[in-house]
Each structure stands twice: as C-alpha cells, then as structure tokens.
Amino acid sequence: MNKHDLAKALRNGMFATKIDIDEAWKYVDLVARGSDNPAAVYTCVQVMVNTIAAAIIRTEEVTA
C-alpha cells in the first residue's frame, strides 16, 4: 500500500481535518478537558496515532 492509498483508507469524510498535527492535538486537549474521563480520550487518540505511525512505517519499508 502506498502513502496515498494509506491516507485514503484512514480518512473519514464524516469528520473534520485540522490544519496541522499541533492543531489536532489542541483539539484533542479541548475535547479531553470537557470529558468526564480525559484519560480515556487521550488513550484512544494515542492508540490511533500509534497505529497510523506503524502503518506509515510499514508503507515506507514496503516502498524502500
């Protein structure tokens, strides 16, 4: 899978996209602060980020 196909597979048109990663983390922080369980919000987001990072690494290894 190339990077374009990976991005397409990960993208969900139902949700917005932030301008950059820093802005996305600020949004996560805002949502977590408004949650009854901020740790759960951070945990779910970080699991997703780690999964995306691993997929990027695998993509790089396949194309190398």
Secondary structure, DSSP 8 states (H G I E B T S, - for coil): --HHHHHHHH--TTS---SSHHHHHHHHHHHHHTSS-HHHHHHHHHHHHHHHHHHHHHHHHHH-
